[in-house]
C-alpha cells in the first residue's frame, strides 16, 4: 500500500512539472501575424538582438524543449510553439534554420518536437 501511495505521489509530481505558465496567454496570432514582431522573437532566440521579458521567458526553455520534445510544455505553450514554427517556416525560413542549427545541430530532435506539438 505504501508503494502505491509513493508511486501516485511521484507521478503527480512529475505531471505537475511544467514550464512557467506566466506567458501562456501570449497572443501568438498577433506575433505571427506581424512580420516585425515575429522577427523580433526569432532574432532574440538567435541572439541577434536583446530579448524583452516575454521573449526571454520562452528563450530560456528552448534548449530543453527541443531536446525533450516539449515534454514540460503546457498545452498553451505547445500551441504557441507549433504556430511559431509553422509561420517561421513560411515567413522566415533562413532565421528558423539558424534556430534549428543552434538547438538541434545534428537534426536529432526537430522531427520529434514537431510530432509532439502537432495537435496542440
SULHU-V526765 format. One record per residue. SS is DSSP state (H for helix, E for strand, C for the rest). NEAR is the number of other ideal C-beta (glycine too) atoms within 12 Angstrom. D_FIRST is the distance of its C-alpha to the first C-alpha in whole Angstrom. Layout:
BEGIN
SS&NEAR&D_FIRST / SS&NEAR&D_FIRST
END
This chain:
BEGIN
C&7&0 / H&8&4 / H&9&5 / H&10&5 / H&11&6 / H&12&9 / H&13&10 / H&14&11 / H&14&12 / H&14&14 / H&13&15 / H&12&17 / H&12&19 / H&13&20 / H&13&21 / H&13&23 / C&16&25 / C&23&28 / C&28&32 / C&19&33 / H&19&34 / H&18&37 / H&27&40 / C&23&38 / C&14&41 / C&27&43 / C&17&46 / H&30&46 / H&16&49 / H&20&51 / H&30&50 / H&30&51 / H&15&54 / C&16&56 / H&19&57 / H&16&57 / H&26&54 / H&31&52 / H&26&54 / H&26&53 / H&41&50 / H&37&50 / H&26&53 / H&28&50 / H&38&48 / C&26&50 / C&18&51 / C&20&55 / C&18&55 / C&13&53 / C&21&50 / C&18&49 / H&15&46 / H&25&45 / H&30&46 / H&20&44 / H&23&41 / H&35&41 / H&32&43 / H&20&40 / H&30&37 / H&36&40 / H&20&39 / H&22&35 / H&36&36 / H&34&38 / H&21&36 / C&23&33 / C&24&34 / C&38&33 / C&23&30 / C&27&29 / C&32&32 / C&27&31 / H&19&33 / H&25&36 / H&33&36 / H&31&36 / H&25&39 / H&37&41 / H&41&41 / H&27&42 / H&28&45 / H&43&46 / H&41&46 / H&24&47 / H&28&50 / H&32&51 / H&22&51 / H&15&54 / H&24&56 / C&29&55 / H&16&54 / H&17&56 / H&30&54 / H&29&50 / H&20&51 / H&20&52 / H&36&48 / H&29&47 / H&18&49 / H&21&47 / H&30&43 / C&26&44 / C&16&47 / C&12&46 / C&15&45 / C&15&41 / C&26&39 / H&28&41 / H&17&41 / H&19&37 / H&32&37 / H&27&40 / H&16&38 / H&26&35 / H&30&37 / C&18&39 / C&11&37 / C&25&37
END
